């Protein structure tokens, strides 16, 4: 079979529930060894940054005037499936709660969609200042921001709450309320959508919301992942809670966002929970444009790492996960500015990651592509904003089970001079 260009964000599995269904699971930016380890900026927003845009499938992008610089690579293509679902399904008169509103991506989107509705946004950390700046800048008059945490009980409690992913939690006294108590205090007569993303407190929030969920049966969008372990809970425990509340079906968006509603549940699950995944591709306009080719950017001679070995045209990459397998050194040539690296790769077993690292092999430069098994060659394109930072192109085993991966790149990566296309411009381009 011929090459299969990788140009779409595809749905994929949730850890411990189902393997990913797409060939490329995602592009990620992280430190070496594990995901989400980029050193965060810990101030409550970075001053003097230009506005940044977050793509919304089938709608205009969201502009953020305040945000954390360390997550500037995350915002542009964050949670595309969840945003698409809201664009397609939210009704103008909904009442919605954005619990764990962070910098306001969902609050702004809901404000835009709920033209005759209202949104209550909850953010207990210093990020509330960023949230309010973005709401004011976007004219979100139908959004009320609350500097309060939601949980299983109401009152003031000292708790460790994560403000920035990858950083330590911030332990201090926070004001808490339950969702049920808030609904009573606000006098809400309807509740149509509840979005929950609270880094481990998700089951606490649900426990304090049981009465309102039973009364109004809103759509629930809740992020369930490894963060639950910080509270001694698990994804399985959360799903069992939903089963006990009468939910029988969940749609998984963006790997970790579970969408549930009793009225839309299946009736033949024999007391269990039917889990489905959004597998519809999201085709995005390109983030960059490639220009002139740069000959010989990488050395054609590769270097094996650890216990990796050759097997004909493939490299055998033993576990555990994150083990380096093979690299190509950058040649000494005067080239700066943005570049695109193109790699033709065959993945025969497991899952592999390929990306550019610095000369010391201590930090990724740009994003790493995760690639799954597919017949024939796949073409991966990596964008690097500053070619001078590139030291090596590296291929490694990222198979979650730690099992052997098998893959082979057809020669060293090809480099091309490039230019970035801004998100606002991409949103106006045909996708």
N, C-alpha and C positions, 0 to 999 in steps of 0.2 A: 504493500500500500504506500501511497505518497505521504508527504509531510502533512501534518495537521497543525495549522497555526493555532497558537494559544492566544485567544483574543477576547475571551469572555470570562466573567466571573460566574462560576457554576455552584449549585447547591452541593453540600456534602454532609457527611455524617457527623454525629455527635459522639464524643469519646465515650466508650463503654456501651454504646447503644447500636451503632451501625457504622460500617465503613463508608467512606466518602463515595459518591457516585460519579463525580466529575473526574476528568483526567488531570486537570490542574486544580488543586484544592483552593489555593489562594496565594497571593503575594504577601509576605510578611516582612516586617522590619523588627529585628530583635538582636540581642547580644548573642555571643557564641555560647552554645550549650543548652539553652532553653528559650522558649518564647516569652515575650513580654518582659524582657529584662533590660530594655533600654533605660539608661539613667534618666530619670524624670527631672523636670524643672519643678521645684517645690513651691515657688511663689504662686500666689493666687492670680494667675494670669500674667502674660508677658507684655510689658508696655512697648509701644512703638512698632508693633508688628503690622504688616499690611493685612487687609481683610482676606480671609480664606473662604473657599466655597466647598460645600459638600453636595455631591451629586444626588439627585432624587430621580429614580427611574420614572419616566412618563410625566415629569413635572420640572419646574424651574429649580435650580440649585438653591441651597440655603447658604446665606452669607453670615459668617461669624466675624465680628469685629474684635472680639476678645476670646482668647483661647490659650492653651498650653503649647508652647513652641515644640516641646519634645514629642507631641502627638500630631504635628502638622502633616505627617505622612498618613496618619490614620483617618482624619476627618474627611478628606475628599471622597473616599469610596466606602465609608462606614455603613455597615448593616443595610445593604442595598435591598435585600429581599424583604426585610421588615418595612422599610420605607415604601417599597412598591405595594405591599399589601395594604398599608394605610391609604395610599393614594387611590387605590382601587375600591376600597371598602368603607372608608370613613364617611359618615353622613354629616351634613352641614349643621344639624341641630344637636349633635352629640354633646354629652358632658364627659370629660376625660380627665384622668389623673396621671401625671407623669412623675412617678416615684423614683427618685434617684435621677433628677433631671440633668445633673452635670452642667455642661456649658450651654445646653438648650437645644440641641439638634431636634429632638422629638417635640419639645414644647413649641418651637417655632413652626415645625411642620404641621402639628395639630392645630395651632392657631390659624394657619393659612387654610386648612381644610375645613375646620369647624367655623364657618363664616357666621352662623347664627347660634353657635354653641359656646361653651366655656371650657377652659383648661385650668387645672390646679397643678402647679409644679412644686415639687418638694426637694430641697437640697440643704442638708444640715451643715455642710462644711463651708470653708472659706470660698469655695467655688460659687457660692450664691452670688457673690459680687460679679463674677464673669457672666453668670446666667442673666442677671438683671440688666447688665450692659447690652447683651445681645437682644434681649426682649425689647428694650427701649429702642435700640437701633432699627429693629425690624417692625416697630409699631404694633407690637402684639398686645393690643388693648384688652383682648379677651382672655389673657393669661394672668393668673395671680401666683406670684412666687412666695413660697412659705419656707422660712428658715427653721425647719423642724424635721426630725427623723421619724419615719414610720416603723413600727415594730409590733411586738406581741402585747405590749402594755404601755400605758400612758404615764407620764411623769418625767422627772429629770434623773438620768442615770449616767454613770461613767462607763463608757464603752469604747472599744477600739474600732474606729471607722476609717475605711480606706478612702482617701481623697483622690489619690493618683495611683493608677495601676502600676505595679512594680516597685512602689515605695512602701515604707513601713506604715502601718495604720497610725492614726492620730488619736491617742487616748485622752479623753477629757469628759467633762460632764456635758451631755447633749440633752436637749428637750425632745421627748418622744411623745407621739400619740399613736393610737391605733387607727386604722382606716375606718373601722366602725365608729369610733368616737368622733373622728373628723366629719364623717357623713352626717352624724347627728348634730354636731355643733354648727356645721355649715347649712343645715336644713336642706340637703340635696334630696330632690324628689325623683331623680333619675340618675343612672350611672351607666354609661355605655361602653367605656373602654378604660382599662387599668393597665398601664405599662409599668413594670417593676424591674429595676436594674440596680441592685443595692449591694453588690459584692459580698455575698455571704449571708445577709440578713433576709434573704428572699422568703424563707419559710417562716421567719418571725412575722414579716409583713402579712403573709397569707393567713397565718394563725389569727392575727388581729383583724382580719377582713372577712371571716367566714360568714357572719350575719349579713353583711352587705352583698357579698357575692351570691348568697342564697336568695336575697330579696330582689336584686336587680338583674342578676345573670348577665353581667357585662362581658365583653371580650376581655380576656386576660392575656397579656403578652409579658412573659416572665423569663428573664435570663437565668438558666440553670447550668452551672458548670462546677469546676473544681473549687471555686471560691466558697462554696457551701461548707467545705471541710474546715474553714477557719472558725466556724460555729459548731463543729462536730456533727455536721449534717451531710447529706449526700444527694445526688440527683435522683437516685432510686427512691429515697425517702420522700423527696418532694413529689415525685410522680405518684407514689402510694397515697400521699395526702390528697391529691386530686381525685384518685379513685374513690377514696373514702367519702369525698364530698359529692360524688355522683357524676364526675366527668369520665367519659369513656373514650375520648379521641383528642389527639393533639397533633398540630401541624408544626414542624420544626423549621424555623427560618434562620438563616445565617449561622447554622450549626448549633446555636445555643439558645435561641429565643423560641420558647414554647408558646404556641397560640392555642387557647382553649376557650370553650364556651359550652355550657350544658345543652342549650337548645340546638346546637349544631353537632352534638355527639352521636356516635354510632349506637345502635341498640343491640348488637349481636356479638359483644366482646367477651361474654362469659365471665363478667366480673373483672376484666382486665382493662388495659388502656391501649388503644390502637394508636401507634405512632407513625405518622407519615412525614415525608420530607418534601419541601419545595424543590423540585428538580428542574423547573423551567429556567433556561439560561437567561442571564441578563447581559445583553450585548452593549458594551460601552464604546463610545468614540475613543480613538487613540489618545494616550496621554502625552505622546511625543511624536515627532516626525523625524525620520532618519534621512540623512543627507549623504555626503561623500564617504566612501569606504576608506578605512584606515588599514593598510596592509601590515601584517605581522605585529599586531598589538600584543598578542600573547605568544609565548614560546610554544612551538609545536610539540616539544618533548614534555610529556606529562610526568608527574611524580606521584607514586603511590604512598599512602599513609597507613600506619598501623598494620592491621592484618589483611588489608585489601589485596586482592590478587586478580590477575587477568584470566579470563576464560574466553578465548577467541576475541570477538569484538566487544565483549562485555567486561565490566569490572564487578567482581563479587565483593559485596560490602557487608561484612558481618556486623551484628549488633555489638553493643547496645545502641539505642537511638542517639543521634547527633554525632556519631563517629565520622571523622573525616575519611574520605576514601581516595580521592585523586584531585590533583590541582595542576594548574598551568600558570607559570610565573609571567608577569608582565615584562615585556622587553623594555629596555631603556630607550625611550623616545620622547621628544618634547611634544606632548599633547595635553592640553588642558581643556576646560569647558565641558559641556554635556556630551555624552556619548550613549549609543545604544549597542549592547552586546547581544549578538544572535548566536544561539547554540542549537544544533540539531542533535536530538537525544532520543535514544530508545530505552524504555523502561520495561523490563521483562518480569520483574518480581518486586514486591514491596512498594516503597515510596521513597523518593529521593528529593533532596533540596539542592539547588544550584544558585550560586550568587557570587558577587565580587566581595573580596575582603581586602583589608589594608596589607601593607608589606609585612607587618608583624603577625598577621593572621589572628588578631585579637578582636577585630570589630568588622562587622559587615558594612559595606559601602553601598547604599541603596537597599533595595528589597531583594529578598531571596524567593525564588519560585519553588513551590512544592509540586511535584509531578508524580502522578500515579501510573499504573500499568495501562498501556494502550497498544494496539497493534501498529507496527511501523514506526516511522520517525515522527517526533513532535518538534516543532520549532518554538523555542523559548526566546523571548525578547526582554532584556533587562535594561532599564534606564538608570544611568548614573549621572548625577548632576555635575560632578567634578571629576574628570578623568585622572587628575593628578593624585587622587587618593587611592586609586586602584593599585593593589599589589599583586593579587592573584585572582584567578577564577577557580572556584572550588566546588566539588561535588561531594555530597555526604549522604549517609543513611538517615532518613527521618521517619522510618517505619515505626508507628506507635507501639507495636508489640515487641519491638526489639529484634525481630527476626531478620534474616538475611535479605538484603535488597540486591537486585541485579540491574545494572544500567550501563549504557555506553554512549559517550558523546562522539560524534563523527568529527574528529579534529578539534583543534582549539577554537574558542569562540571568535566570531568575527566582530570587529568593531566598526562603527559608523559614527561620524559626527552627527549631532542631533540637536534638536530644540524642543523645549517643553511647551505643551499646549495648556493654557490655563483652564481650570475647571469651568469657569463661566463660559469660555469660548467653546469648550467641548460640549456643554449642554445645548449649545445652539447648532452643533454640527450633527449631521445625520448619523445615527448609530446603527 
